[in-house]
Amino acid sequence: MITVRRSGERRHVTLEGQTTWMTFDWENKADPLQKGFGALKILNEEVLSPGRAFILHTRQDTVVVTYVREGVIICNGPLGKTGLMESGDFLQANATPGAKQYTFNASPSDNAHVFQSGFTPAVGLLEKGGRKKFFTRADRKGVLKLIASPDGKEASLKIQQDVQMYSTLIQRGNHMIHELKPGRKAWLHVVQGEIHLNGLLLQAGDGAGFIRERSVSFRAQKPTEILFFDLA
């Protein structure tokens, strides 16, 4: 079964110097995806003007992975902090209810384009601190590059949940297949570009969830960037 979330169905909030798109809107009780998709509870896209900031609020303990697609930012949170993050950087940090994680656009002249993914942690206390890794465009070009995993394999970020997070950049005509083990589900988000997937056309901002599928198969219709989550 495939569930599609179109870009225009995301919650869209515009404040002074900040634009946010929320794939999962926990305030909308009528939304069947209000509580996320499996362990994936947050998938937010943010555009920040120079010098602006946003605060990530969570209602439960959450493992957060921040991806800087464009720009230079500073992340600062109660359980983990880091210095400057630039395009291609991914940061794993943890958030607790009531605690605030701040993300600032450190550039005086350019916008920052940031994605934040949030997962329910596996059983146990959240670890303190955070980890940051840089993945070049070449690292992610033409392959599903493992960004985060429960055991930190393949030099990925180690996170406290049975989730494998991938990133890829593919050219027009490229075809990708990801096999899903029995009992697992997946979420795919189109960051940029356009793909054909099971007869569907997905464009930038669109997402799709997969339940009881044996694999996820898609083809790029133009240069495309994808975030992909293989979930327990």
N, C-alpha and C positions, 0 to 999 in steps of 0.2 A: 504494500500500500504506500502511495506517495501523497504527501500533504504539501501543498504549495502555499507559500506566503509571499505575495507580491509586494514590491517595494512600496507602492501606494497604500498598502494595508498596515504598514508599520506605523507606530505612533510617532508623530513628527512634532518636535518642540523647537521653537526658535526664540532665543533670548538675545539680549544685547551681546554681540560678538560670539555667539555660540549656537550651533545648529545640531540637533540630536535626532537620530532615527532609532527607534527601539523595535527590534523584531518581535520581542515578547513583552507585552504590556501587563505587568502585574496589577495595575489599577483597573483594568477593564475586565470585569467579571463575566461579560458576555463572550469574551474571546476564548475559543477552545484551546488556544496556545498561551493563555494567561500565565500558566505556571511553567512555561518553557517546554522543552522537548527532552524527556529523560533527564539526565544529569545536567544538561545544558539549560541554565536558567536565565542567562543574560547574553544578549548579542546586540551591542550598541555600536552605532557608527557616529562619530563626533567630528565636526569641523570647528576649529577654534581660530578666532582672529588673533593677530599679534597681541601678546600680553594677557590674553584671556585665559580663564581656567574653568574646569568643571569638577564637580564632586560626585563620586560614585557612592550611592547609598545602597546598603543591602539589608534584607529582612531576615537573613539567616547567615550562618557561617558560609563563606563563599571563597573558592579558589578562583583568582582572577588572573587572566592572561591579557596583557595589553600589547597591542601591535601598532607601531608607528609606521603608517604607510607613507606619509609625506610630512616633512617638517622636523622640528626639534622641540622636544617637550621635557618637562621635569615631572616625575611622579613622586609623591610623598605621602606615605600612609602610616598608620599606627603600628602595623606589624611588618613593615618592610619599606625601605626607602632606597632610592638610587639617584645617581647624578643625571646628567643629560642623557636623553634617549634620542636617537636619530632614525631616519628612514631605514627600515630593515631590522630594527631592534624589536625583540619580544621580551616582555618582563612577566615573570610569575611572582605574584604576591598574594597575600591572604587578607580577607576582610571579615570583620565580625559585626553583628547588628549594633547600630549606634556609632560605630567607628566610621571615620571618613577617610577616603583616599582622594587626594587632590591631584589633578593633572593640569599643569600649566603649559601654555605655549611660550617657549623661551625665546622665540624669534621676535625682533622688533619690526619686521617688515612682511613676513610670509605667514599664510595660514598653516595650520597643522591638521592633518587628516589621521584620525586614530580609531582603532577598533578595540572594543573590550568584550571579552568572553568571560562568563562566570559559570562555575560549576559547583554543585553541592559536593562537599568533601566526603571521602570515605569515612568510615567509623574511626573516631579518634580525635584528639585535639589538633587544631591547626598548628602547623609549624610556624615559628617566628622567622622573620627575615624574608628575603626574596632572591630570585635568581634572574639574571639577564643574559640573553644570547643574541648574537647578530647573525642573520642569515642573508647573504647577498642575493641579488636577483638571479645570478648564475646558479647559486645553490638550489633555487626553487624552479628554475626554468625547465619545463618539459617533464617534470617529475612531481609526484606528490611527496613533498619534503616533510618529514616528521618534525614537528615543532615542539610538541609536548606529549608526555606519556607517563604512566605510573611508575616506570622503572628508569626513566631517563636514557633509554637505549638510543643508539645512533646519534649521540651527542645532543639529544633533545632536552628540553626543560623537564624536570621531574615534578609531577604534580600529584596531589593526594586524591586521586580519583581514577577509575578505570576508563579513561578517555584517551584517545589518540587524536591529536589535533594536527592537521596538515595544511600546508600552503603550497600553491602552485601558480606558475605563470606559463600560459600556453599560447601558441600561435594559431591562427586560423587554419582549420582543417585537422588539427591535432585531436586524437581520440584517446580518452582515458577510461580505464575500468578499475574499480576497487572492489575486491571481493569482501563480502560481509560474512563473518562466521555465524553459525546458528545462534539465535537469541540476541544478536546485536542489532542496533539501529544506527542511523546516521543522519546528519544534517549537513547540507551543502549551502553555502552562501556565495553569490556572485558579487565580488568586490568591484570589478570593472569588466566590461565586455559583454559577451552574449554566447550562450550555449544552447545546443539542442540536447534534450534529455527525455527519453521515453516518449517522443512525440510532442514534448512541450518545449516552448521557447522561453528561456529564462534570461533576463537582462540584469544590468547593474542594480543592486539592491534587492533582487528577488532571492528567495531561499526555498529549499525543499527538504522535507523530512521523509525518511524511509524506514518502514517497519515491515518485518517479515519479507524482506527482499534478499535475494542471494548475492546481488552485486549492485553497484552504482556505475552507470555508464553514461558518458556525455562527450560531445564533440564541440569544439570552439568554432563559432561563426565569425569571429574577429579576435584580435589579441585580447586575452581574457585573464583575469586573476580570480582565483577561487580560495576560499577558506572551507575546509572540510573537517567534520568531526565524526569519528567512529566511536559510538557510545555503547556502554554495557546496557 
